[in-house]
Amino acid sequence: MLSEFEKYIILKKDKIKISSLEVKKGDVFLALQGRNFHGNKFIKSSIEKGARFCLTDKKGYLKSSKVIFVENIFSYLKKIAVKKRKLYKGKVLGITGSAGKTTLKETLAFFLKKEYSISYSKKSYNNELGIIVSLLNLNLKSNYSIFEIGTNNFGEIKYLTSIVMPTDIFITNIQSTHLKNFKSKKNIAREKSDIFIYKYNEKRKNLYLNVKNKYEKIILDKAKKEENLKIIHLETYDKKYFIKKVTKYKNYYKITLSINNKIIILKQKSYTLFRLINLLFCYAFYDKNKLNFTSINKRLKFLKPVEGRGLSHIIYINKKKIKLIDESYNANPDTMYQSIDYFKSIRKAQNKKILILGNMNELGDISYQMHYNLLNELDKTFFKFIILCGEFYKRSIKNLINPKNKFIYLENKNKIMKFLNQNVHNNDIILIKCSNSTEINKFTNCLLTKGNSL
């Protein structure tokens, strides 16, 4: 027998909020234990904002019919999420991979929502809490729902997959992420493969996969052993969905895609392989599901990168107009090289480009070596300035032998801002790339919110 609260959550959409700042009339506020204090502190203000219910696992803060106490919030909400998933009749898309999950999710959502009712996880909600909240916020009447499924340790994919049960699965890539826990990309590939294993996900039907390295080949080999799983290849294997040709012209790139023997021609000012692969995933999904992918062609010119993952901003530093490309959400060695190649491809004089790099986190024992290798490779390219921040870069610079570039190491955001104030000129372009929770990540957030008044 469902309680009033449970019925409310199952029948409504987008009502669950984990931040009291986002609470509106009719919402449900989750009073969770935070890093510094418990969410009970915000129950009163949430009710004043019009919260329909507040859920807590800590007694004694405020007595109200709107406040519901449970012993374990995660366990309780998971049960409701599983019930809601069973009631959902639309198609569930699950996205995993080392990098690009959020970008692919947002790209698919951007194209689908023009013609269909969709639900999809907000931000990077790809851990247990994010998955459960996204399912509870699901619109049961939507045609499609899209979820990110992430992991930073063994067993997480099978656990989260058993909750989401995606029918259509996308594995973006296998790269050098979370190596501190996984130790090797081989282990990462095995972990990601759990998303399509039948005993964890009996609803899986289609697997969209791009095989570019031996670790992604591990996933393909495991998928081939699964019964009743359709594998949709990009690029390498059956040549059904692939990039046919990229032609460089003076002011643009002409990109020719082949989509199930249909030719699609794109014109873009810059050329980024991983974004084209995302488009191939979208075209393949549309084609496989017999959707009209001409709508992708029409909408493509309006598609923008995701915040922190390539989104551009116009900012002013010391009254100078600057273009900032924000890649500050996360980084691993593969995405670092991708971002640098993209920066090189932008049609702008190299002496107008400023590259700012922060540490790559969670690489474990190979952290120093990966940063050192990156600088060695980067030394083959000239930029106006290459600004570095983080202990791994500091150590790496000292060990470089006769570098051609002048690598500028600055230890904190204030020193970086001071340097930029003194050295930028009108129409310079800055690309920032780093992992979360680094000094450069904090610098970027401050730069975009406070400008050059750090």
C-alpha positions in Angstrom: 0.0 0.0 0.0 1.5 3.3 -1.1 1.6 6.2 1.2 0.4 9.7 0.2 4.0 10.7 -0.1 4.9 7.8 -2.4 1.9 8.3 -4.6 2.8 12.0 -5.0 6.4 11.2 -6.0 5.4 8.5 -8.5 2.7 10.5 -10.2 4.5 13.9 -10.3 7.6 14.9 -12.2 10.5 17.1 -11.3 9.5 17.6 -7.7 12.6 16.2 -5.9 15.1 18.9 -4.8 18.4 18.3 -2.9 19.2 22.0 -2.6 16.8 24.2 -0.6 17.7 27.1 -2.8 15.9 25.4 -5.7 12.7 24.6 -3.8 9.5 25.9 -5.2 5.8 25.4 -4.4 4.8 21.7 -4.5 8.4 20.4 -4.4 9.9 17.7 -2.1 13.0 18.7 -0.2 15.5 16.0 0.8 17.2 16.9 4.0 20.5 15.1 3.5 23.6 15.0 5.6 26.0 17.4 4.0 29.8 17.9 4.4 29.4 20.5 7.2 25.8 20.2 8.4 22.5 18.3 8.1 19.8 19.4 5.6 17.4 19.7 8.5 18.7 23.2 8.9 16.8 24.1 5.7 13.5 22.3 6.3 11.8 25.4 7.8 12.8 27.7 4.9 11.8 25.0 2.4 8.3 24.8 3.9 8.0 28.6 3.8 8.8 28.4 0.1 5.9 26.0 -0.4 7.5 22.6 -0.2 4.8 19.9 -0.2 7.0 17.5 1.8 10.4 17.4 3.4 12.1 14.0 3.9 14.7 13.5 6.6 16.5 10.8 8.5 17.2 12.9 11.5 14.5 13.4 14.2 13.7 16.3 16.4 14.2 19.4 14.3 10.7 20.5 13.3 7.3 18.8 13.9 5.0 19.2 11.0 2.7 17.0 8.9 4.9 18.0 5.9 8.0 16.5 7.5 8.5 12.8 6.9 11.1 10.8 8.9 12.7 7.6 7.6 15.6 5.6 9.0 17.5 5.4 5.7 16.7 8.0 3.0 18.7 6.2 0.2 17.1 2.8 0.9 13.6 4.3 1.1 13.9 6.4 -2.0 15.5 3.6 -4.0 12.4 1.4 -3.4 10.1 4.2 -4.7 12.5 4.8 -7.7 12.3 1.0 -8.6 8.5 1.1 -8.4 8.4 4.2 -10.7 10.8 2.6 -13.2 8.5 -0.5 -13.5 5.6 1.7 -14.3 7.4 3.6 -17.1 6.5 2.6 -20.6 8.8 4.8 -22.6 12.3 4.0 -23.9 15.1 4.3 -21.4 18.6 5.4 -22.6 21.6 4.7 -20.4 25.0 6.4 -21.1 28.3 5.3 -19.6 31.9 5.7 -20.5 35.1 7.3 -19.2 34.3 10.8 -20.7 31.6 12.5 -22.7 28.6 11.1 -20.8 27.0 14.5 -20.0 27.8 15.9 -23.4 26.2 13.0 -25.2 23.2 13.1 -22.8 22.6 16.8 -23.4 23.1 16.4 -27.2 20.5 13.6 -27.4 18.1 15.5 -25.2 18.6 18.7 -27.4 17.5 16.9 -30.5 14.8 14.7 -29.1 13.0 17.3 -27.0 12.0 19.3 -30.1 9.6 16.6 -31.2 9.1 14.3 -28.2 8.4 14.4 -24.5 11.6 13.5 -22.7 13.0 13.2 -19.2 16.7 13.3 -18.5 19.0 13.7 -15.6 20.1 17.2 -14.8 23.8 18.2 -14.5 26.1 15.2 -14.0 23.7 13.1 -11.9 25.4 9.8 -12.5 26.0 8.4 -9.0 23.6 6.6 -6.6 21.9 9.8 -5.4 21.8 11.4 -8.8 20.3 8.2 -10.4 17.6 7.9 -7.8 16.7 11.6 -7.9 16.5 11.5 -11.7 14.2 8.4 -11.6 12.0 10.0 -9.0 11.8 13.1 -11.2 10.8 11.1 -14.2 7.7 12.0 -16.2 5.8 8.8 -16.6 4.2 10.1 -19.7 7.5 11.0 -21.5 8.5 9.1 -24.7 12.2 8.9 -23.8 14.2 9.2 -20.7 18.0 9.6 -20.6 20.3 8.7 -17.7 24.1 9.0 -17.1 25.5 6.0 -15.3 28.9 6.6 -13.8 31.4 4.8 -11.6 34.7 5.4 -9.7 34.9 2.0 -8.1 34.2 -1.7 -8.8 30.6 -2.8 -8.7 28.9 0.6 -9.1 27.8 0.1 -12.8 26.0 -3.2 -12.1 24.3 -1.7 -9.0 23.1 1.5 -10.8 22.2 -0.4 -13.9 19.9 -2.7 -11.9 17.9 0.4 -10.8 17.8 2.2 -14.2 17.4 -0.8 -16.5 18.2 1.0 -19.8 16.9 -0.5 -23.0 19.3 1.5 -25.3 22.9 1.7 -24.1 25.7 4.0 -25.2 29.3 3.5 -24.1 31.2 6.6 -25.2 34.8 5.5 -24.7 37.4 3.9 -22.3 40.0 6.4 -21.2 42.5 7.0 -18.3 39.9 8.0 -15.6 39.7 6.9 -12.0 42.9 4.8 -12.3 43.6 5.4 -8.6 40.9 2.8 -7.9 40.7 0.8 -11.1 44.4 0.5 -11.6 44.1 -0.2 -15.4 41.9 0.6 -18.4 41.2 -3.1 -18.7 39.4 -3.0 -15.4 37.5 0.1 -16.4 36.3 -1.7 -19.6 35.1 -4.7 -17.6 33.3 -2.5 -15.1 31.5 -0.5 -17.9 30.5 -3.7 -19.6 28.2 -4.6 -16.7 25.6 -2.1 -18.1 24.6 -4.6 -20.8 25.0 -7.9 -18.9 21.6 -9.6 -18.8 21.7 -10.6 -15.1 22.0 -7.0 -14.1 19.8 -5.5 -16.9 17.2 -7.8 -18.4 15.7 -5.0 -20.4 18.7 -4.2 -22.5 18.2 -4.4 -26.3 20.6 -2.2 -28.2 24.3 -1.3 -27.5 25.8 1.7 -29.3 29.6 1.3 -29.3 32.6 3.0 -30.9 35.7 0.8 -30.8 38.9 2.7 -31.2 41.3 0.9 -28.8 41.9 -2.6 -27.3 40.0 -1.7 -24.2 36.9 -0.9 -26.1 37.5 -4.1 -28.0 37.1 -5.9 -24.6 33.6 -4.5 -24.3 32.8 -5.5 -27.9 33.9 -9.1 -27.2 31.8 -9.3 -24.0 28.8 -7.9 -25.9 29.1 -10.5 -28.6 28.6 -13.2 -26.0 25.3 -11.8 -24.8 22.1 -13.2 -26.3 19.5 -10.9 -27.8 21.7 -7.8 -27.7 21.9 -5.8 -30.9 25.3 -4.1 -31.3 25.3 -0.9 -33.3 28.8 0.0 -34.4 30.2 3.5 -35.2 33.1 4.0 -37.5 35.3 0.9 -37.6 33.3 -2.3 -38.1 30.2 -2.5 -40.4 30.8 1.0 -41.9 27.1 1.9 -41.4 27.7 5.1 -39.3 31.0 6.8 -39.9 32.9 10.0 -40.8 33.7 9.6 -44.5 35.8 12.7 -45.0 37.0 15.9 -43.4 38.2 18.7 -45.8 39.9 21.8 -44.5 39.1 25.1 -46.2 40.3 28.6 -45.4 37.5 29.5 -43.0 35.7 26.2 -42.2 35.8 22.4 -42.2 33.6 20.4 -44.6 32.6 17.2 -42.8 31.0 14.4 -44.7 29.1 11.7 -42.7 27.7 8.5 -44.0 24.5 7.4 -42.1 23.2 4.1 -43.3 24.3 4.9 -46.9 22.9 8.5 -46.7 25.4 11.3 -47.0 25.2 14.3 -44.7 27.5 17.3 -45.1 28.3 19.6 -42.3 30.2 22.9 -42.3 31.9 23.9 -39.0 34.4 26.5 -38.0 36.4 24.1 -35.9 36.8 20.3 -36.0 36.6 18.2 -32.8 36.5 14.4 -33.2 34.7 13.5 -30.0 31.9 15.9 -30.8 31.5 14.3 -34.2 31.4 10.9 -32.6 28.6 12.2 -30.3 26.7 13.3 -33.5 27.2 9.8 -34.9 25.7 8.3 -31.8 22.7 10.5 -32.2 22.3 9.7 -36.0 22.7 6.0 -35.3 20.0 6.1 -32.5 17.6 8.0 -34.8 18.2 5.6 -37.7 17.9 2.5 -35.6 14.6 3.7 -34.1 13.3 4.9 -37.5 13.2 8.5 -36.4 13.5 11.3 -38.9 17.1 12.5 -38.6 16.6 15.5 -40.8 15.5 17.2 -37.6 19.1 16.8 -36.4 20.3 18.5 -39.5 18.0 21.4 -38.9 18.7 21.8 -35.2 22.5 21.3 -35.3 23.4 24.9 -35.9 21.7 25.8 -32.6 23.6 23.1 -30.6 26.0 24.6 -28.0 28.6 22.8 -25.9 27.7 22.0 -22.3 28.8 24.3 -19.5 32.4 23.4 -18.4 32.8 21.2 -21.4 33.7 23.5 -24.2 31.1 26.3 -23.7 32.5 29.7 -24.9 32.0 33.0 -23.0 32.9 36.6 -23.8 34.6 38.1 -20.8 36.6 41.3 -20.0 39.9 41.3 -18.3 41.4 44.7 -17.6 38.9 46.1 -20.1 40.2 43.8 -22.8 37.6 41.6 -24.6 38.5 38.0 -24.3 36.9 34.8 -25.6 37.0 32.0 -22.9 36.5 28.4 -23.8 35.6 26.6 -20.6 36.7 23.0 -20.4 37.1 23.1 -16.6 34.6 20.4 -15.6 37.0 17.5 -15.7 40.2 16.1 -17.4 42.1 13.0 -18.1 45.2 12.6 -20.4 43.0 11.7 -23.4 40.6 14.6 -23.0 43.6 16.9 -22.4 45.1 16.0 -25.8 41.6 16.3 -27.4 41.1 19.8 -26.0 44.6 21.0 -27.0 44.1 19.6 -30.6 40.8 21.4 -30.7 42.5 24.7 -29.5 45.1 24.3 -32.3 42.4 23.8 -34.9 40.6 27.1 -34.1 41.3 29.7 -36.8 43.1 32.2 -34.7 46.7 33.3 -34.7 48.7 31.2 -32.2 50.1 34.3 -30.6 46.6 35.2 -29.6 45.9 31.9 -27.8 46.4 31.4 -24.1 46.3 27.9 -22.6 45.6 27.4 -18.9 45.9 23.8 -17.5 45.2 22.5 -14.1 46.0 19.1 -12.5 44.4 15.8 -13.8 43.1 14.0 -10.7 42.6 10.4 -9.8 45.4 9.0 -11.9 47.0 7.1 -9.0 50.7 6.0 -9.4 51.0 7.3 -12.9 50.0 10.9 -12.1 53.4 12.5 -12.4 54.3 10.6 -15.6 51.0 11.6 -17.3 51.6 15.3 -16.6 55.2 15.1 -17.7 54.2 13.3 -20.9 51.6 16.0 -21.6 54.1 18.8 -21.3 56.6 17.0 -23.5 54.0 16.7 -26.2 52.7 20.2 -25.6 56.2 21.6 -26.2 55.8 20.8 -29.9 53.1 23.5 -30.2 53.4 27.2 -29.8 50.9 29.3 -27.9 51.1 32.9 -26.7 51.2 31.6 -23.1 51.0 28.2 -21.4 50.0 28.7 -17.8 50.2 25.7 -15.5 48.9 25.2 -11.9 49.2 22.2 -9.6 51.9 20.2 -8.0 52.2 17.6 -10.7 53.0 20.4 -13.3 55.4 22.1 -10.9 57.4 18.9 -10.6 57.2 18.1 -14.3 58.5 21.5 -15.5 61.6 21.1 -13.4 62.4 17.8 -15.2 61.9 19.1 -18.8 65.1 19.2 -20.9 65.5 22.4 -22.9 61.8 23.2 -23.5 61.0 25.4 -26.5 58.0 26.9 -24.8 58.1 29.1 -21.7 55.8 27.2 -19.4 54.5 29.6 -16.8 53.8 28.1 -13.4 51.5 30.1 -11.1 50.5 28.5 -7.8 47.0 30.1 -7.2 44.1 31.9 -8.8 45.2 35.3 -7.6 48.6 35.1 -9.3 47.0 33.8 -12.5 44.6 36.7 -12.5 47.4 39.2 -11.9 49.4 37.7 -14.7 46.4 37.9 -17.1 45.6 41.5 -16.1 49.1 42.5 -17.2 49.5 40.4 -20.3 46.2 39.9 -22.2 45.2 41.9 -25.2 41.9 42.5 -27.1 40.6 39.5 -28.8 42.9 37.0 -27.2 41.3 33.6 -26.7 41.8 31.5 -23.6 41.1 27.7 -23.2 41.0 26.3 -19.7 41.2 22.6 -19.0 41.5 20.8 -15.6 39.8 18.4 -13.2 37.2 19.3 -10.7 38.2 20.6 -7.3 41.5 21.9 -8.5 42.8 25.5 -8.2 42.2 26.1 -11.9 38.6 24.8 -11.6 38.0 27.3 -8.7 39.7 30.0 -10.8 37.4 29.4 -13.7 34.3 29.6 -11.5 35.5 32.9 -10.0 36.4 34.3 -13.4 33.0 33.6 -14.8 31.1 34.9 -11.8 33.3 37.8 -10.6 35.3 38.7 -13.7 38.8 40.1 -13.1 37.9 41.3 -9.6 39.2 38.2 -7.9 
